[in-house]
């Protein structure tokens, strides 16, 4: 049986820290991540989904992150 757990964070830095901790916990066999996705909304409201391969620590920023128009 699988469980779906969704957690929201107020900022990307906090989410990144939690992701890093989850990867460490999986490496130490404390948790077993069957699958994971990182979902964030950019300044224009568009959703971006990242599914890190093999749960490697990853935090991808689009090329336009932080860019102003």
Residue pairs with C-beta under 8 A, 6 or more apart in sequence:
2 34
7 18
9 15
9 18
12 40
12 59
15 38
15 40
16 59
19 38
19 57
19 59
20 57
22 31
22 33
22 36
22 55
23 55
23 56
23 57
25 31
26 32
26 33
26 55
33 55
35 51
36 51
36 52
36 55
37 49
37 50
37 51
38 49
38 50
38 51
38 52
38 58
38 59
39 47
39 48
39 49
39 50
40 47
40 48
41 47
41 48
42 48
42 62
42 64
42 65
48 60
48 62
50 58
50 59
50 60
52 58
